[in-house]
Amino acid sequence: MIKEINVQDLRTLDNPILVDVRSEGEFAEATLPGAVSLPLFDNVERAQVGTTYTQTTPTLARELGLSIISPKLPQLVKKVEELSKKGPLVLFCWRGGMRSKSLATVVELMGIPIYRLIGGYKAYRSQVVDFFEAKLPYQVVVLRGNTGVGKTDLLRQLRAEGYPAIDLEKLANNRGSVFGAMGLGDPPSQKKFEGLLYEELLLLKEFPYIIVECESKRIGRVTIPANFFAAMQEGIQVIQCDSLKNRVQRLLKEYTAVPNALHEIGLALERLIKTLGHVKVRELRILLETGCLDVFTERLLIEYYDKLYAYPNGPSSEYAFYLNYQEPDKALREFECYLDEKVAQPSGESAVSGVRYSAR
């Protein structure tokens, strides 16, 4: 018997294997995080069935769908059987309709235990939308600082040690700058980004606070949900600083590791002409092409990024905490003490002090 399960109860399953039977295009746009794609129709076939449904009759559309799916069933069932060895299977389509029901019926007849998600992806998406329309139930600690001071490095270390840190740039697959997309591949859709962020927040629901890096409302091609961005602006602001030398070396290490880095940087430089002017961009290009990468990076920081963000290079009364990152290990311990003593238990409570989660 096919077991039907709703989105709320989905999390009660132990290591569920989510199987998205929608087309490749639908899957690429957005899906449940961690889902496996097993399309009944490819993009062209889905369009054909949809056209038949709207231009003729639902009956003819179902007949066409059956003729397309039938030859694929043995292979689909074989793949489902392989997946079932890894955990309980949950099939879903757009709104829990014919696609997931048809495959679930065949799989169940073959004796493979199966769940079907009520409401499909649409039900999950509605849950995400509702969450981001309400007030964010977290205090947000925001790491601010000029480019290259190591904010992302610090977030990764905090997360590895069990602190509630979220790397928004990683979720957006963009470093949040003119050069932000270099070497990272395609960005997620807005729906996919929101789903990933939603899952991160659910993972950290036991915490009264989360830690993020300061970002503009838009990161690459995606936009931070309004309630999350508002919470960032209203949150605890931390200023992180480092020496210019360390910043240069950190950026060189990160960006030169990208395949065809110099070519990609050269292309991105064109987008700075409006801000820096043709003369400065030409000078930077000469430094890049002659291999003077240290000087190139230093000038880019001083003449563009530091003027753009204009953060102080030391303690400031505008910020709740100052973090000198010239000695990363020392800075990490100092910041952890601050989080444990001032943020996790601001009223002297001990209930959340020392709470950690396991990094995924």
Backbone torsions as a table, in degrees:
resi	resn	phi	psi	omega
1	MET	NA	135.3	178.3
2	ILE	-72.9	127.9	177.3
3	LYS	-96.3	127.6	178.3
4	GLU	-97.8	141.0	-176.0
5	ILE	-139.0	142.5	178.1
6	ASN	-94.6	173.5	-175.8
7	VAL	-62.1	-39.4	-178.2
8	GLN	-63.2	-39.3	-177.5
9	ASP	-84.4	-10.1	-178.2
10	LEU	-57.0	-35.1	-176.5
11	ARG	-75.6	-7.1	177.5
12	THR	-82.5	-13.3	179.2
13	LEU	-77.4	144.9	179.4
14	ASP	-87.7	110.9	178.6
15	ASN	52.3	57.6	-179.5
16	PRO	-68.3	146.2	175.2
17	ILE	-101.0	106.9	-176.9
18	LEU	-85.5	126.1	-176.4
19	VAL	-120.0	113.7	-178.6
20	ASP	-93.1	113.5	-176.6
21	VAL	-95.6	9.1	176.6
22	ARG	-74.3	175.5	-178.2
23	SER	-69.3	165.8	179.8
24	GLU	-59.3	-38.6	-179.7
25	GLY	-64.0	-43.4	178.0
26	GLU	-64.8	-41.6	179.9
27	PHE	-63.2	-41.9	-178.5
28	ALA	-65.9	-34.4	-179.5
29	GLU	-67.7	-46.0	179.3
30	ALA	-175.2	148.3	177.0
31	THR	-154.7	179.1	173.3
32	LEU	-71.0	130.6	-179.0
33	PRO	-52.4	130.2	179.5
34	GLY	89.9	-2.4	-176.5
35	ALA	-71.3	152.7	176.4
36	VAL	-101.7	137.5	179.8
37	SER	-87.7	125.4	176.0
38	LEU	-141.3	75.4	-171.8
39	PRO	-71.7	134.5	172.3
40	LEU	-75.7	-40.1	176.3
41	PHE	-117.9	143.3	169.3
42	ASP	-81.2	-178.0	-174.2
43	ASN	-61.3	-41.9	-179.2
44	VAL	-68.1	-44.2	-179.9
45	GLU	-63.2	-40.2	178.7
46	ARG	-61.6	-42.1	179.0
47	ALA	-63.5	-39.5	179.6
48	GLN	-63.2	-44.9	179.6
49	VAL	-65.1	-41.9	179.9
50	GLY	-63.7	-41.2	178.4
51	THR	-64.2	-42.6	178.6
52	THR	-62.4	-39.8	-179.6
53	TYR	-62.4	-44.1	-174.9
54	THR	-82.8	-30.6	-174.6
55	GLN	-97.4	-17.3	177.9
56	THR	-122.5	-104.2	-179.7
57	THR	-140.9	155.3	175.9
58	PRO	-58.2	-34.0	-178.9
59	THR	-63.2	-46.5	179.2
60	LEU	-65.2	-34.8	178.2
61	ALA	-65.0	-41.5	178.9
62	ARG	-66.4	-38.5	178.1
63	GLU	-64.3	-41.1	177.6
64	LEU	-64.3	-43.8	178.7
65	GLY	-59.9	-41.5	179.4
66	LEU	-64.0	-40.0	-179.1
67	SER	-67.7	-29.9	179.3
68	ILE	-76.7	-42.0	-174.9
69	ILE	-75.4	-38.3	-171.6
70	SER	-48.7	-49.1	-179.2
71	PRO	-66.3	-20.4	-176.7
72	LYS	-87.5	-15.4	-170.8
73	LEU	-56.6	-46.2	-179.6
74	PRO	-56.1	-44.4	-179.2
75	GLN	-69.3	-38.8	178.6
76	LEU	-62.6	-44.6	-179.9
77	VAL	-64.7	-39.1	178.5
78	LYS	-61.1	-43.0	179.4
79	LYS	-66.1	-40.0	178.7
80	VAL	-63.4	-41.0	179.8
81	GLU	-62.3	-39.8	177.9
82	GLU	-64.8	-41.5	-179.8
83	LEU	-67.5	-32.0	-176.3
84	SER	-65.5	-17.1	179.5
85	LYS	-75.7	-13.9	-176.1
86	LYS	-95.9	-15.7	-178.7
87	GLY	161.3	177.4	-179.9
88	PRO	-63.7	133.1	-176.9
89	LEU	-89.5	136.2	175.7
90	VAL	-128.4	112.0	177.8
91	LEU	-89.2	143.7	173.2
92	PHE	-151.4	155.2	173.9
93	CYS	-127.9	-147.3	-175.5
94	TRP	-69.0	-50.7	-179.9
95	ARG	-139.1	32.7	176.8
96	GLY	71.8	36.2	-175.1
97	GLY	-100.6	-139.7	-169.8
98	MET	-65.1	-36.8	-174.8
99	ARG	-64.1	-50.6	-179.6
100	SER	-70.5	-34.7	-178.7
101	LYS	-66.5	-41.2	-177.0
102	SER	-66.4	-45.4	179.9
103	LEU	-69.7	-39.0	179.1
104	ALA	-60.6	-37.7	-179.8
105	THR	-63.6	-45.2	-179.7
106	VAL	-66.5	-43.7	-179.6
107	VAL	-62.1	-41.7	-179.8
108	GLU	-65.1	-36.9	178.3
109	LEU	-65.2	-26.6	178.6
110	MET	-84.5	3.2	175.8
111	GLY	83.3	16.9	179.6
112	ILE	-97.5	120.4	179.0
113	PRO	-58.9	138.2	-174.1
114	ILE	-148.5	143.4	170.2
115	TYR	-110.7	152.9	174.2
116	ARG	-128.0	129.8	-175.3
117	LEU	-79.3	118.6	178.5
118	ILE	-67.2	127.3	179.0
119	GLY	85.9	-10.5	176.4
120	GLY	58.0	-155.8	-178.3
121	TYR	-61.6	-32.3	-178.8
122	LYS	-58.1	-38.6	179.2
123	ALA	-66.0	-40.5	177.9
124	TYR	-65.6	-44.5	-179.1
125	ARG	-61.2	-38.9	178.4
126	SER	-62.3	-38.0	178.1
127	GLN	-64.3	-41.8	178.8
128	VAL	-64.6	-45.4	-179.5
129	VAL	-61.6	-44.3	179.3
130	ASP	-60.8	-40.8	-178.8
131	PHE	-62.1	-43.3	-176.1
132	PHE	-83.8	0.2	173.1
133	GLU	-94.6	-15.5	179.5
134	ALA	-94.1	168.6	177.3
135	LYS	-66.5	134.9	-178.2
136	LEU	-66.6	125.0	-175.2
137	PRO	-84.1	38.7	-179.3
138	TYR	-139.7	148.0	163.9
139	GLN	-81.1	136.3	-178.4
140	VAL	-110.3	127.8	173.9
141	VAL	-99.9	122.5	-173.3
142	VAL	-111.4	121.3	175.7
143	LEU	-84.0	118.6	177.6
144	ARG	-116.0	156.3	178.7
145	GLY	159.4	160.9	-178.5
146	ASN	-66.3	161.4	-178.6
147	THR	-56.6	132.4	174.8
148	GLY	90.9	3.2	-178.4
149	VAL	-78.6	-7.5	175.5
150	GLY	99.1	25.6	-179.0
151	LYS	-62.7	-43.0	179.7
152	THR	-66.9	-39.3	176.5
153	ASP	-58.5	-45.0	-179.0
154	LEU	-64.0	-42.3	178.1
155	LEU	-59.0	-42.9	-178.8
156	ARG	-64.9	-40.2	178.3
157	GLN	-66.7	-41.2	178.5
158	LEU	-62.1	-44.1	-179.6
159	ARG	-64.1	-40.9	179.8
160	ALA	-63.0	-26.7	-179.6
161	GLU	-96.7	9.5	172.9
162	GLY	92.8	11.5	176.8
163	TYR	-87.6	153.3	-173.8
164	PRO	-79.2	68.1	-178.8
165	ALA	-100.2	138.4	178.0
166	ILE	-122.9	126.2	178.3
167	ASP	-93.3	93.9	-177.4
168	LEU	-63.4	-35.0	-179.8
169	GLU	-66.6	-36.0	177.1
170	LYS	-65.5	-41.9	179.2
171	LEU	-64.8	-36.4	-179.2
172	ALA	-84.6	-7.9	-176.4
173	ASN	53.1	46.1	-179.5
174	ASN	-157.8	138.5	-178.0
175	ARG	-82.6	1.7	174.8
176	GLY	74.5	36.8	178.7
177	SER	-151.9	-179.6	178.1
178	VAL	-57.3	-34.7	-179.2
179	PHE	-98.2	13.0	-168.1
180	GLY	-64.5	-26.7	-175.6
181	ALA	-92.8	-1.8	-174.8
182	MET	-57.5	122.8	173.7
183	GLY	72.2	8.5	-174.3
184	LEU	-103.3	-8.2	179.4
185	GLY	79.6	-165.0	-174.8
186	ASP	-70.1	139.4	176.1
187	PRO	-78.2	161.2	176.5
188	PRO	-74.9	162.1	171.2
189	SER	-71.5	167.8	177.8
190	GLN	-60.4	-42.5	-179.9
191	LYS	-63.4	-42.1	-179.5
192	LYS	-66.4	-41.8	178.0
193	PHE	-59.6	-46.4	-179.7
194	GLU	-63.4	-37.0	177.9
195	GLY	-65.6	-42.4	178.3
196	LEU	-63.9	-42.4	179.4
197	LEU	-66.3	-40.6	177.8
198	TYR	-59.1	-44.2	179.9
199	GLU	-65.7	-38.5	177.0
200	GLU	-61.0	-43.4	-178.4
201	LEU	-67.5	-37.1	176.4
202	LEU	-65.2	-36.7	178.6
203	LEU	-61.5	-30.8	-175.3
204	LEU	-103.8	20.5	-173.5
205	LYS	-65.2	-17.7	179.1
206	GLU	-78.9	-10.7	-178.5
207	PHE	-94.3	147.8	174.4
208	PRO	-86.2	-6.0	-178.6
209	TYR	-145.6	161.9	173.6
210	ILE	-135.8	159.3	-178.2
211	ILE	-119.3	129.4	177.7
212	VAL	-137.7	165.5	172.7
213	GLU	-88.6	145.2	177.3
214	CYS	-61.7	132.9	177.5
215	GLU	-137.0	157.4	169.4
216	SER	-74.1	170.7	-177.1
217	LYS	-61.3	-27.9	-180.0
218	ARG	-111.7	131.1	175.3
219	ILE	-117.8	105.0	-176.5
220	GLY	63.9	-117.1	-177.0
221	ARG	-101.4	-0.1	-178.1
222	VAL	-114.1	160.3	-177.9
223	THR	-117.9	134.7	176.8
224	ILE	-68.3	131.8	178.4
225	PRO	-52.3	144.8	-172.8
226	ALA	-57.9	-42.1	-177.4
227	ASN	-68.9	-34.0	178.8
228	PHE	-69.7	-43.2	-179.6
229	PHE	-65.5	-38.7	177.5
230	ALA	-62.9	-41.3	179.0
231	ALA	-65.5	-33.7	176.2
232	MET	-64.7	-44.8	-178.6
233	GLN	-66.2	-32.7	-178.3
234	GLU	-90.6	-3.3	-171.8
235	GLY	-81.4	-173.1	178.4
236	ILE	-79.2	121.3	-175.1
237	GLN	-98.8	126.1	-179.5
238	VAL	-117.0	132.5	177.8
239	ILE	-101.2	127.0	-179.8
240	GLN	-113.9	131.1	-176.8
241	CYS	-128.7	158.2	173.9
242	ASP	-156.9	165.7	-179.6
243	SER	-69.9	155.0	178.5
244	LEU	-60.5	-39.7	179.9
245	LYS	-60.3	-47.4	179.6
246	ASN	-63.8	-39.2	-179.9
247	ARG	-62.8	-43.7	179.5
248	VAL	-60.9	-48.4	-177.9
249	GLN	-65.4	-36.8	179.3
250	ARG	-64.9	-43.3	179.9
251	LEU	-68.8	-39.0	177.8
252	LEU	-61.3	-43.5	-179.7
253	LYS	-62.2	-41.6	-177.3
254	GLU	-72.9	-48.1	-171.0
255	TYR	-82.0	-31.8	179.3
256	THR	-75.0	-10.1	175.6
257	ALA	-77.9	-12.3	179.9
258	VAL	-75.5	133.5	176.5
259	PRO	-56.1	138.2	-179.2
260	ASN	54.9	38.0	-173.3
261	ALA	-56.4	-48.7	-174.9
262	LEU	-64.0	-37.5	177.6
263	HIS	-65.4	-44.7	-179.4
264	GLU	-64.8	-40.9	178.2
265	ILE	-63.6	-41.4	178.6
266	GLY	-59.7	-41.0	178.1
267	LEU	-65.2	-42.6	-178.2
268	ALA	-66.8	-28.5	-179.7
269	LEU	-57.8	-31.7	-178.6
270	GLU	-58.7	-28.4	-178.1
271	ARG	-76.3	-6.2	179.6
272	LEU	-97.5	-3.0	-177.7
273	ILE	-59.6	-41.3	-178.6
274	LYS	-61.7	-34.6	-177.7
275	THR	-87.6	-45.9	-173.8
276	LEU	-95.2	-21.7	-177.1
277	GLY	90.9	161.2	-175.3
278	HIS	-65.2	-38.6	-175.6
279	VAL	-64.0	-50.2	-178.7
280	LYS	-65.4	-39.2	179.3
281	VAL	-65.2	-38.2	177.6
282	ARG	-64.7	-41.4	177.4
283	GLU	-62.2	-42.5	178.5
284	LEU	-64.4	-38.6	-179.7
285	ARG	-65.0	-38.2	177.7
286	ILE	-63.5	-43.2	177.7
287	LEU	-61.2	-41.1	-179.7
288	LEU	-64.8	-47.2	-175.0
289	GLU	-72.1	-23.1	179.1
290	THR	-95.7	5.9	175.1
291	GLY	79.8	13.9	178.4
292	CYS	-86.0	64.3	-170.3
293	LEU	-69.9	-34.4	178.6
294	ASP	-62.2	-47.8	-179.4
295	VAL	-66.9	-41.1	177.7
296	PHE	-56.0	-49.5	-177.2
297	THR	-67.3	-41.1	179.9
298	GLU	-62.9	-44.4	179.2
299	ARG	-65.6	-38.6	179.2
300	LEU	-63.0	-39.7	177.7
301	LEU	-65.8	-50.4	-174.8
302	ILE	-69.3	-43.3	-171.4
303	GLU	-89.6	-17.0	-179.1
304	TYR	-122.8	-66.6	-171.8
305	TYR	-64.7	-45.3	-177.0
306	ASP	-66.8	-32.6	175.6
307	LYS	-73.2	-34.2	-178.9
308	LEU	-67.2	-46.1	-175.2
309	TYR	-95.6	-31.9	173.1
310	ALA	52.5	43.1	175.7
311	TYR	-80.7	149.2	176.0
312	PRO	-67.2	154.3	179.2
313	ASN	-104.7	44.1	-179.0
314	GLY	175.9	-175.0	-178.8
315	PRO	-58.3	146.9	179.1
316	SER	-149.5	142.3	179.8
317	SER	-68.2	-12.1	179.0
318	GLU	-73.9	-14.6	-173.3
319	TYR	-119.4	147.5	-177.2
320	ALA	-73.9	-25.3	-176.3
321	PHE	-152.2	140.9	177.9
322	TYR	-108.6	132.0	-176.8
323	LEU	-124.8	111.2	176.1
324	ASN	-89.3	112.7	-172.0
325	TYR	-97.4	16.7	178.6
326	GLN	-67.0	-27.1	172.2
327	GLU	-118.5	90.0	-171.7
328	PRO	-54.2	-44.3	-178.4
329	ASP	-64.0	-43.4	178.2
330	LYS	-64.2	-42.9	-180.0
331	ALA	-63.1	-39.8	179.3
332	LEU	-60.5	-46.9	-179.4
333	ARG	-64.5	-40.6	179.2
334	GLU	-63.8	-40.7	-178.8
335	PHE	-70.3	-38.5	177.1
336	GLU	-61.7	-40.3	177.2
337	CYS	-62.6	-42.1	178.4
338	TYR	-61.2	-46.4	-179.6
339	LEU	-62.1	-44.2	-177.5
340	ASP	-68.0	-38.9	-172.4
341	GLU	-93.0	-31.8	-173.9
342	LYS	-109.1	-27.3	-175.3
343	VAL	-103.1	-48.2	-177.2
344	ALA	-67.4	-31.1	-178.0
345	GLN	-138.8	66.6	-176.4
346	PRO	-64.4	-19.5	-178.3
347	SER	-109.1	18.5	180.0
348	GLY	82.6	6.8	179.8
349	GLU	-76.6	154.1	-177.8
350	SER	-115.5	2.2	-172.5
351	ALA	-62.1	-37.8	-175.3
352	VAL	-105.2	-2.8	-179.1
353	SER	-63.3	130.9	176.7
354	GLY	82.0	2.0	178.7
355	VAL	-66.1	136.9	178.6
356	ARG	-136.6	163.3	172.6
357	TYR	-128.2	162.0	-179.7
358	SER	-85.2	123.5	-179.8
359	ALA	-64.7	138.0	-179.3
360	ARG	-89.4	NA	NA
